[in-house]
Amino acid sequence: MAGRPRVGVLALQGDVREHLAMLARLGADAAPVRRPEELAGVDGLVLPGGESSVIDKLARAFGMQHPIRSAIADGMPVYGTCAGLILLADRITGAIDGQETFGGLDAVVARNAFGGQTESFETDLEIDGFVGGPVHAAFIRAPIVSSVGERAKAIGALPDGRIVAVEQGNLLGTAFHPEVSGETRFHERFLAKVRARR
């Protein structure tokens, strides 16, 4: 495993296996992360899709909230998809009472912006900095980025202008699920950040 980037996937709830499989396919040493000592052993972290309020509660129960916040503040590369994007945002709208985020991403994210499961959809998107054509994106009870602060940059939007992909330094977030559609370029971009920081 020497020389391979060590990447964790927060494995409290959500589509953990899909991310682990994608990262392994791209040459990473990928492992589930549930405890602070496991987080300390990785060079980057993926926050998966799932239910953001449940992941928030479990992160606090497992003593993970503050270690993840510290890792983000220290510059660890973190990639959040769907619920993971919500958890990365400094501010959220539509949250349940008491819901918190890890923060770090200078953006406001609207939870369940597209409605319930029946409003799930797929579409093609142009992403800044990607070569090889548009991204096929799967939106499942997805959030949107309702505003982006000065430190963050929108890198992908729907045709109506709603922001669905954002980047800020070592942080990357998408409202959709590349790990479900088989799109590798976001994970490759994230792994490039991990390698650069190593």
C-alpha positions in Angstrom: 0.0 0.0 0.0 3.1 2.3 0.2 2.7 5.2 -2.2 -1.1 4.8 -2.6 -3.2 7.6 -1.1 -4.9 6.5 2.1 -8.5 7.7 1.9 -11.4 7.2 4.3 -15.1 7.1 3.7 -17.2 8.2 6.7 -19.1 4.9 7.3 -21.9 5.9 9.7 -24.7 5.8 7.2 -25.3 6.1 3.5 -23.7 4.8 0.3 -20.3 4.0 1.7 -19.6 0.8 -0.4 -20.0 2.6 -3.7 -17.4 5.2 -2.7 -15.0 2.6 -1.4 -15.3 0.7 -4.6 -14.8 3.8 -6.8 -11.7 4.9 -4.8 -10.2 1.4 -4.9 -10.8 1.3 -8.6 -8.8 4.5 -9.0 -5.8 3.2 -7.1 -6.5 4.5 -3.5 -6.1 2.5 -0.3 -9.7 3.1 0.8 -11.1 2.2 4.2 -14.3 2.9 6.2 -13.9 5.5 8.9 -16.1 5.4 12.0 -13.8 6.4 14.9 -11.3 9.3 15.5 -8.3 7.0 15.4 -9.3 5.7 12.0 -9.7 9.3 10.7 -6.1 10.0 12.0 -4.8 7.3 9.7 -6.1 8.7 6.4 -5.0 11.5 4.1 -8.4 12.4 2.8 -12.1 11.8 3.6 -15.3 11.3 1.6 -18.6 12.2 3.2 -21.1 10.0 1.4 -24.7 10.5 0.4 -27.4 9.3 2.8 -29.4 11.2 5.4 -27.5 14.3 6.6 -29.4 14.6 9.9 -28.7 11.0 10.7 -25.0 11.2 9.8 -24.8 14.4 11.9 -26.3 12.6 15.0 -24.1 9.5 14.6 -21.0 11.6 14.1 -21.6 13.2 17.4 -22.5 9.9 19.1 -19.2 8.3 17.8 -17.1 11.3 18.8 -16.4 12.2 15.2 -17.8 15.7 14.8 -14.9 17.6 16.3 -12.1 15.5 14.8 -13.6 16.0 11.4 -14.0 19.7 11.9 -10.3 19.9 13.0 -9.2 17.8 10.0 -11.1 20.2 7.6 -9.5 23.2 9.4 -6.1 21.6 9.1 -6.5 21.3 5.3 -7.4 17.6 4.9 -9.0 17.1 1.4 -12.7 16.2 1.9 -15.2 15.4 -0.8 -18.9 15.4 0.0 -21.7 14.0 -2.2 -25.4 14.9 -1.6 -25.7 14.6 2.2 -22.0 15.0 2.4 -22.2 18.3 0.6 -24.8 19.4 3.3 -22.4 18.3 6.0 -19.5 20.3 4.5 -21.5 23.6 4.2 -21.0 26.3 6.7 -24.8 27.0 6.6 -27.8 25.0 5.7 -31.5 25.7 5.1 -34.3 23.3 5.6 -32.5 21.5 8.4 -34.3 19.6 11.1 -34.2 21.1 14.6 -30.7 20.9 16.1 -29.0 19.7 13.0 -25.4 20.7 12.6 -22.7 20.5 10.0 -19.0 19.9 10.0 -18.6 23.1 8.1 -15.6 24.6 6.3 -17.2 25.1 2.9 -18.2 28.8 2.4 -21.6 28.1 1.1 -25.3 27.9 2.0 -26.8 24.5 1.0 -30.6 23.9 0.8 -31.5 20.4 2.1 -33.9 18.3 0.0 -34.2 21.2 -2.5 -35.7 18.9 -5.2 -38.3 17.2 -2.9 -38.6 13.5 -2.1 -37.4 10.3 -3.7 -40.0 10.5 -6.5 -38.4 13.8 -7.7 -35.0 12.1 -8.3 -33.7 12.6 -11.8 -30.6 12.3 -14.0 -29.1 14.9 -16.4 -25.8 15.9 -18.1 -23.7 18.8 -16.7 -20.7 20.8 -17.8 -18.1 21.0 -15.1 -15.3 23.6 -14.9 -11.9 22.1 -15.5 -13.2 18.7 -16.8 -12.2 17.4 -20.2 -13.9 14.5 -21.9 -17.4 16.0 -22.2 -20.3 16.5 -19.8 -20.9 14.7 -16.6 -23.9 12.4 -16.3 -25.3 13.3 -12.8 -27.8 11.3 -10.7 -29.8 13.5 -8.3 -31.5 11.6 -5.4 -33.4 13.7 -2.8 -30.6 16.2 -3.7 -29.7 19.5 -2.1 -28.6 22.6 -4.1 -26.0 25.2 -3.3 -28.2 28.3 -2.8 -25.3 30.7 -2.4 -21.5 30.6 -2.6 -19.2 32.8 -0.4 -16.0 34.5 -1.4 -13.8 31.6 -0.5 -15.7 29.0 -2.6 -16.3 28.6 -6.3 -19.2 27.1 -8.2 -17.9 24.6 -10.8 -21.2 23.1 -12.0 -24.8 24.2 -12.4 -28.1 23.1 -13.9 -29.3 24.8 -17.0 -31.5 27.1 -14.9 -28.4 28.3 -13.0 -28.9 26.4 -9.7 -25.4 25.5 -8.4 -24.8 21.7 -7.8 -21.0 21.5 -7.6 -18.6 23.6 -5.7 -14.9 23.7 -4.8 -12.9 25.5 -2.2 -9.2 24.7 -1.8 -9.1 21.0 -0.6 -12.9 20.8 -0.3 -15.1 19.5 -3.1 -18.9 19.0 -3.0 -21.5 17.8 -5.4 -25.3 17.6 -4.9 -25.4 14.5 -7.0 -23.8 11.0 -6.9 -20.9 10.3 -9.3 -20.3 7.0 -7.4 -23.7 5.8 -8.5 -23.5 6.8 -12.2 -19.9 5.5 -12.6 -18.5 9.0 -13.2 -14.8 9.0 -12.0 -13.6 12.5 -12.6 -14.7 14.0 -9.3 -13.0 11.2 -7.3 -9.9 11.7 -9.5 -10.0 15.4 -8.7 -10.3 14.6 -5.0 -7.5 12.1 -5.1 -5.3 14.7 -6.9 -5.8 17.0 -3.9 -4.9 14.1 -1.5 -1.7 13.3 -3.5 -0.7 17.0 -3.6 -1.1 17.4 0.1 0.9 14.3 0.9 
